[in-house]
Amino acid sequence: MQGRVVIDEGFCKGCGICVGVCPQSILKLDMDTITPKGYHPATCIDEDACTGCATCALMCPDVAITVYREVRA
């Protein structure tokens, strides 16, 4: 199963919880980006490695993460 992580920078406050809970270690805080609210948002650094487990989305306190799963028939 392949997954895709979409992070809404408008809601992400850069708390880093998603970074800590990702079992694939493919999320990080983007220190080169600052949102209009003044935060460094989370970003996915290797979309091909995402398994679609959605742990990041479940743990996000701001509901800033959506995970899409590709199911192959």
Backbone as JSON Lines, residues from 0, in Angstrom:
{"i":0,"aa":"M","n":[0.85,-1.17,0.0],"ca":[0.0,0.0,0.0],"c":[0.89,1.23,0.0]}
{"i":1,"aa":"Q","n":[0.57,2.14,-0.88],"ca":[1.32,3.39,-0.99],"c":[0.49,4.51,-0.38]}
{"i":2,"aa":"G","n":[1.14,5.42,0.32],"ca":[0.44,6.55,0.92],"c":[0.98,7.87,0.43]}
{"i":3,"aa":"R","n":[0.2,8.91,0.66],"ca":[0.62,10.27,0.33],"c":[0.19,11.18,1.46]}
{"i":4,"aa":"V","n":[1.13,11.93,2.0],"ca":[0.87,12.83,3.11],"c":[0.7,14.24,2.57]}
{"i":5,"aa":"V","n":[-0.39,14.9,2.97],"ca":[-0.62,16.29,2.61],"c":[-0.73,17.08,3.91]}
{"i":6,"aa":"I","n":[0.12,18.09,4.05],"ca":[0.15,18.91,5.26],"c":[-0.35,20.31,4.92]}
{"i":7,"aa":"D","n":[-1.39,20.74,5.6],"ca":[-1.96,22.07,5.4],"c":[-1.15,23.06,6.24]}
{"i":8,"aa":"E","n":[-0.31,23.83,5.58],"ca":[0.56,24.77,6.29],"c":[-0.22,25.85,7.02]}
{"i":9,"aa":"G","n":[-1.47,26.06,6.63],"ca":[-2.3,27.04,7.3],"c":[-2.69,26.62,8.71]}
{"i":10,"aa":"F","n":[-2.69,25.31,8.95],"ca":[-3.05,24.78,10.26],"c":[-1.84,24.28,11.06]}
{"i":11,"aa":"C","n":[-0.77,23.88,10.36],"ca":[0.4,23.32,11.03],"c":[1.12,24.4,11.84]}
{"i":12,"aa":"K","n":[1.35,24.09,13.13],"ca":[2.07,25.03,13.99],"c":[3.49,24.54,14.31]}
{"i":13,"aa":"G","n":[3.93,23.52,13.59],"ca":[5.3,23.07,13.73],"c":[5.63,22.44,15.07]}
{"i":14,"aa":"C","n":[4.67,21.77,15.68],"ca":[4.91,21.18,17.0],"c":[5.85,19.98,16.94]}
{"i":15,"aa":"G","n":[5.92,19.3,15.78],"ca":[6.84,18.19,15.61],"c":[6.33,16.85,16.09]}
{"i":16,"aa":"I","n":[5.11,16.77,16.56],"ca":[4.59,15.48,17.03],"c":[4.6,14.47,15.89]}
{"i":17,"aa":"C","n":[4.17,14.88,14.71],"ca":[4.13,13.98,13.56],"c":[5.52,13.46,13.21]}
{"i":18,"aa":"V","n":[6.51,14.32,13.33],"ca":[7.89,13.93,13.05],"c":[8.32,12.81,13.99]}
{"i":19,"aa":"G","n":[7.95,12.93,15.25],"ca":[8.35,11.94,16.25],"c":[7.63,10.61,16.14]}
{"i":20,"aa":"V","n":[6.41,10.6,15.61],"ca":[5.64,9.36,15.59],"c":[5.7,8.62,14.25]}
{"i":21,"aa":"C","n":[6.25,9.23,13.22],"ca":[6.28,8.58,11.9],"c":[7.2,7.36,11.94]}
{"i":22,"aa":"P","n":[6.65,6.16,11.71],"ca":[7.49,4.96,11.78],"c":[8.51,4.86,10.64]}
{"i":23,"aa":"Q","n":[8.28,5.59,9.56],"ca":[9.2,5.57,8.42],"c":[10.23,6.71,8.48]}
{"i":24,"aa":"S","n":[10.07,7.61,9.45],"ca":[10.97,8.77,9.62],"c":[11.08,9.61,8.34]}
{"i":25,"aa":"I","n":[9.93,9.88,7.72],"ca":[9.93,10.65,6.47],"c":[9.37,12.06,6.64]}
{"i":26,"aa":"L","n":[9.07,12.45,7.87],"ca":[8.58,13.8,8.13],"c":[9.64,14.59,8.88]}
{"i":27,"aa":"K","n":[9.72,15.89,8.57],"ca":[10.63,16.78,9.29],"c":[10.03,18.17,9.29]}
{"i":28,"aa":"L","n":[10.53,19.01,10.17],"ca":[10.11,20.4,10.15],"c":[10.95,21.13,9.11]}
{"i":29,"aa":"D","n":[10.28,21.91,8.27],"ca":[10.94,22.63,7.19],"c":[11.49,23.94,7.72]}
{"i":30,"aa":"M","n":[12.75,23.94,8.08],"ca":[13.38,25.12,8.67],"c":[13.63,26.23,7.66]}
{"i":31,"aa":"D","n":[13.43,25.95,6.37],"ca":[13.59,26.96,5.33],"c":[12.3,27.7,5.02]}
{"i":32,"aa":"T","n":[11.19,27.25,5.62],"ca":[9.88,27.85,5.36],"c":[9.29,28.38,6.67]}
{"i":33,"aa":"I","n":[8.7,29.55,6.59],"ca":[7.98,30.12,7.72],"c":[6.58,30.47,7.23]}
{"i":34,"aa":"T","n":[5.58,29.95,7.91],"ca":[4.19,30.21,7.52],"c":[3.81,31.64,7.91]}
{"i":35,"aa":"P","n":[2.69,32.14,7.39],"ca":[2.23,33.48,7.78],"c":[2.02,33.64,9.29]}
{"i":36,"aa":"K","n":[1.8,32.52,9.98],"ca":[1.63,32.56,11.44],"c":[2.96,32.49,12.17]}
{"i":37,"aa":"G","n":[4.08,32.31,11.43],"ca":[5.4,32.31,12.03],"c":[5.94,30.96,12.45]}
{"i":38,"aa":"Y","n":[5.4,29.88,11.88],"ca":[5.83,28.53,12.25],"c":[6.62,27.87,11.13]}
{"i":39,"aa":"H","n":[7.46,26.93,11.5],"ca":[8.13,26.06,10.54],"c":[7.24,24.83,10.37]}
{"i":40,"aa":"P","n":[6.61,24.66,9.21],"ca":[5.67,23.55,9.05],"c":[6.38,22.22,8.83]}
{"i":41,"aa":"A","n":[5.65,21.17,9.09],"ca":[6.15,19.83,8.81],"c":[6.1,19.6,7.3]}
{"i":42,"aa":"T","n":[6.97,18.75,6.82],"ca":[7.0,18.4,5.41],"c":[7.43,16.94,5.26]}
{"i":43,"aa":"C","n":[7.0,16.33,4.18],"ca":[7.38,14.94,3.88],"c":[8.63,14.98,3.01]}
{"i":44,"aa":"I","n":[9.66,14.27,3.42],"ca":[10.92,14.29,2.69],"c":[11.11,13.09,1.76]}
{"i":45,"aa":"D","n":[10.21,12.1,1.85],"ca":[10.32,10.92,0.97],"c":[8.93,10.31,0.78]}
{"i":46,"aa":"E","n":[8.17,10.87,-0.15],"ca":[6.79,10.39,-0.35],"c":[6.73,8.93,-0.79]}
{"i":47,"aa":"D","n":[7.76,8.46,-1.49],"ca":[7.77,7.07,-1.94],"c":[7.85,6.08,-0.79]}
{"i":48,"aa":"A","n":[8.36,6.52,0.36],"ca":[8.51,5.63,1.51],"c":[7.27,5.62,2.4]}
{"i":49,"aa":"C","n":[6.3,6.47,2.13],"ca":[5.1,6.54,2.97],"c":[4.26,5.27,2.78]}
{"i":50,"aa":"T","n":[3.91,4.64,3.89],"ca":[3.1,3.42,3.84],"c":[1.61,3.7,3.98]}
{"i":51,"aa":"G","n":[1.25,4.94,4.29],"ca":[-0.16,5.29,4.46],"c":[-0.71,4.89,5.81]}
{"i":52,"aa":"C","n":[0.13,4.73,6.8],"ca":[-0.33,4.27,8.12],"c":[-1.2,5.31,8.82]}
{"i":53,"aa":"A","n":[-1.01,6.58,8.47],"ca":[-1.79,7.71,9.0],"c":[-1.56,7.99,10.48]}
{"i":54,"aa":"T","n":[-0.49,7.48,11.05],"ca":[-0.17,7.78,12.44],"c":[0.05,9.28,12.63]}
{"i":55,"aa":"C","n":[0.69,9.91,11.66],"ca":[0.93,11.35,11.74],"c":[-0.38,12.12,11.82]}
{"i":56,"aa":"A","n":[-1.33,11.76,10.97],"ca":[-2.62,12.45,10.95],"c":[-3.41,12.22,12.23]}
{"i":57,"aa":"L","n":[-3.33,11.02,12.77],"ca":[-4.05,10.71,14.01],"c":[-3.49,11.48,15.2]}
{"i":58,"aa":"M","n":[-2.2,11.72,15.21],"ca":[-1.56,12.38,16.34],"c":[-1.55,13.9,16.23]}
{"i":59,"aa":"C","n":[-1.8,14.45,15.05],"ca":[-1.73,15.9,14.84],"c":[-2.82,16.61,15.64]}
{"i":60,"aa":"P","n":[-2.44,17.46,16.59],"ca":[-3.44,18.13,17.42],"c":[-4.21,19.23,16.68]}
{"i":61,"aa":"D","n":[-3.71,19.62,15.51],"ca":[-4.35,20.7,14.76],"c":[-5.05,20.22,13.5]}
{"i":62,"aa":"V","n":[-5.14,18.91,13.31],"ca":[-5.79,18.3,12.15],"c":[-5.26,18.92,10.86]}
{"i":63,"aa":"A","n":[-3.94,19.08,10.79],"ca":[-3.3,19.69,9.64],"c":[-2.83,18.67,8.6]}
{"i":64,"aa":"I","n":[-2.99,17.38,8.9],"ca":[-2.45,16.34,8.03],"c":[-3.56,15.44,7.51]}
{"i":65,"aa":"T","n":[-3.51,15.22,6.19],"ca":[-4.41,14.27,5.55],"c":[-3.53,13.23,4.88]}
{"i":66,"aa":"V","n":[-3.89,11.95,5.04],"ca":[-3.14,10.87,4.4],"c":[-4.06,10.19,3.4]}
{"i":67,"aa":"Y","n":[-3.58,10.09,2.19],"ca":[-4.31,9.39,1.13],"c":[-3.63,8.05,0.91]}
{"i":68,"aa":"R","n":[-4.42,7.02,0.74],"ca":[-3.88,5.68,0.53],"c":[-4.26,5.18,-0.85]}
{"i":69,"aa":"E","n":[-3.3,4.6,-1.53],"ca":[-3.55,4.0,-2.83],"c":[-3.66,2.49,-2.62]}
{"i":70,"aa":"V","n":[-4.82,1.97,-2.91],"ca":[-5.03,0.54,-2.76],"c":[-5.01,-0.07,-4.17]}
{"i":71,"aa":"R","n":[-4.13,-1.0,-4.35],"ca":[-4.0,-1.64,-5.67],"c":[-4.86,-2.89,-5.71]}
{"i":72,"aa":"A","n":[-5.67,-2.97,-6.73],"ca":[-6.59,-4.11,-6.86],"c":[-5.94,-5.29,-7.51]}
